[in-house]
Amino acid sequence: MLVRSDDGAILRERDLVPGAAGNLPMVWDEGRGEAVAYDTARSAASQQAGRFALRGTFDVATPGGAVRCAPAFELLARACGPYTPEHVAAIAGVPPQRLLQAGDLLAASPRVAYHAWSGVGQHTNATQAERSIATLYALLGCFDQEGANRQFGKPPHRVVCSCSGRSTSETPSWPTSTRASASSTAPGHWL
């Protein structure tokens, strides 16, 4: 996705066409030489994602003038640039050769599973460590692949309260004896 250099926000459809029906994030299509909308609800392959730029900078025409943008991956690569194996070794105390071996092992693995809550999620630096692991996992391309973490459909379930954002028609009928009354201290949207 393209990140605007002027405000750091993701470039969106309405940045290019105010009042556009949608507001999808934009990517740079190298085949077309222009920014195009990317629908995250559809598969990347169905949108010819192989043509989307991962690196570079691009000037995108907007009603307010050209805005310089870069793909998020470009910004990640720039941020990681100073962290050579030697620099990381000085921080982490792990020899550069061992760091390279670990990287080679992960890169060569067709399936990598990601389970980080125990330990990582309970450390004082949990948020940053978790983000790092999640980013590495995304870069490996193993998400929702056989032998790695999979996304399966959820089993059918009853909606237990309308506070979930679903329509009240999906809220089950409760026996009168267990339903909160209007005079109770329960939040009104639970009734």
Rosetta blueprint (number, residue, H / E / L):
1 M L
2 L E
3 V E
4 R E
5 S L
6 D L
7 D L
8 G L
9 A L
10 I E
11 L L
12 R E
13 E H
14 R H
15 D H
16 L H
17 V L
18 P L
19 G L
20 A L
21 A L
22 G L
23 N L
24 L L
25 P E
26 M E
27 V E
28 W E
29 D E
30 E L
31 G L
32 R L
33 G L
34 E E
35 A E
36 V E
37 A E
38 Y L
39 D L
40 T L
41 A L
42 R L
43 S L
44 A L
45 A H
46 S H
47 Q H
48 Q L
49 A H
50 G H
51 R H
52 F E
53 A L
54 L L
55 R L
56 G L
57 T L
58 F E
59 D E
60 V E
61 A E
62 T E
63 P L
64 G L
65 G E
66 A E
67 V E
68 R E
69 C E
70 A E
71 P E
72 A H
73 F H
74 E H
75 L H
76 L H
77 A H
78 R H
79 A H
80 C H
81 G L
82 P L
83 Y L
84 T L
85 P H
86 E H
87 H H
88 V H
89 A H
90 A H
91 I H
92 A H
93 G L
94 V L
95 P L
96 P H
97 Q H
98 R H
99 L H
100 L H
101 Q H
102 A H
103 G H
104 D H
105 L H
106 L H
107 A H
108 A H
109 S L
110 P L
111 R L
112 V L
113 A L
114 Y L
115 H L
116 A L
117 W L
118 S L
119 G L
120 V H
121 G H
122 Q H
123 H L
124 T L
125 N L
126 A H
127 T H
128 Q H
129 A H
130 E H
131 R H
132 S H
133 I H
134 A H
135 T H
136 L H
137 Y H
138 A H
139 L H
140 L H
141 G L
142 C L
143 F L
144 D L
145 Q L
146 E L
147 G L
148 A L
149 N L
150 R L
151 Q L
152 F L
153 G L
154 K L
155 P L
156 P L
157 H L
158 R L
159 V L
160 V L
161 C L
162 S H
163 C H
164 S H
165 G L
166 R L
167 S L
168 T H
169 S H
170 E H
171 T L
172 P L
173 S L
174 W L
175 P L
176 T L
177 S L
178 T L
179 R L
180 A L
181 S L
182 A L
183 S L
184 S L
185 T L
186 A L
187 P L
188 G H
189 H H
190 W H
191 L L
